Amino acid sequence: MSIPAFGLGTFRLKDQVVIESVRNALDVGYRAIDTAQIYGNEAEVGQALAESGVPRQDVFLTTKIWISNFRREALRASLQESLGKLRTDEVDLTLIHWPSPKDEVPMVEYLGALAQAQADGLTRQIGISNFTIDLTRQAVEILGADAIATNQIEVHPYLQNRALIAYLREQGIHVTAYMSLAYGEVLKEPVMQAIAERHGATPAQVALAWALQQGYAVIPSSTKRENLAANLKAAEVKLDDEDMARIATLDRGHRLANPEGIAPAWD
């Protein structure tokens, strides 16, 4: 299994805005796009991809199953609906977006349905998102660690999620970091600005390079072509041990994605 190191996130992007973001991203060199049923933009992502001229097989496409679609038959039907919107026969990766709140749908049911969708060719790989250590452990017991392509979690310099990431590494489960720029908050951080200046880079590039150097995949979003292109160049920024140590001191457990009634009991 392989998850591209760099992709485009589409959270909060709608209508023509997401079409242009995807179109520009593909044009400047992105080859991985991340969406989700709850984002309400799968059809627009599919349109932009279809109109881009980039062959479908060259793009790694991820979507996520929303919590209202966790029952066995609903999950399959919802994924088929997503495929229709995305104009594809299969996606490259399908994630469970959040664990079922209060275990309303047993994990064995929705992970089993997801594994069946993979077996039936609706998705090449499967994974999880926003799963804690305990919930990931349960998922591993159901599917086996090798079947879980990634756990997509919030990770940025202000929320470094060390305990969970250590467990995922122990299990050999890849980390996909979302909200890598903390909605722009880390761009105003003096430590990030100083490191950026020293490397002739932007604070966004430094934040993304920090994640990439730890082996995480990143999926930043942007509506501006110049920012999309600049973010992609984060892979060229090489932070040294001192830079990484300074960024390590910024961890303050500052969590941004914490929806009431949906979020699990975090580690």
Phi, psi and omega in degrees: 000144178216131175252126178303142182293331187228126178220175178258125172272148182235014178302133178073003178261130185229162168051226184295332180298315181287326177300313181291323179297313180295316180301312181293321180298313179297324182292326181269358172125358177294144176225024174217132182232132181245124176226190181196154180303318185287344180290338179068028183227013183300319181297319180291321175299315178299320179296312181298319179294316181297324183273354187284334185086353177278127180302138182307320184292347179270355183244129177272113188249126181242136167228173185224140180277128180279157189297336179284354183246026187277339178297149191311305182290325180294321181299311181298313181298320181292323179291321176297322177295319178299318179299320178298315180295322182278355177060047181214157179278336178205153171260164181278332181209132174237129181247151164281117191294314175220150173298153182298121181302130180055025178055037182301317172252124182302140181302324180298331179287309185283328175288326176296319178294322179293318178297323178293321177299323176293315180299329181273002174086016178277337180212139182285319181228161178227158180194193186228166179213139178063031177266132177283179177302310182298316181292322176296320178301317177297318179297321178296321179296327181279313188257333193089140184300326183295336182279345185265107186291325182196161164242113181271117187223159176289122177215126173203173183304334179272349176218093189265352166052044191295318183296314180296316182295324177298320179293316180299320178295320179300325181272352182076025180262126183293148177257126168251122183266127173247164186055042184300338180255005179051050182054032177090355183296319183289345179289339180267357183288123182304322179298316180294321180294321180292317179295319179299316181297320181295329182262000184063038183237178174264156175303326178296317178298322179294316179299318180289320178298321178302317179289315182299320182292342176267003176091008179277151166275149179233150182221058180294152177246156174198151176258357183252128182303318182295324178288322176301313181294318180295318180300320182298332181280001177301332180296341181272349180276123181248106179277143179266178184301324180294317177301312182296322179293321179294318179293327179301330182285350184277350183299124180224015179063031185275097185263132182256324180266099185210058187296128181297135179084351181239318185297141177282179175281105188294155175292000000 
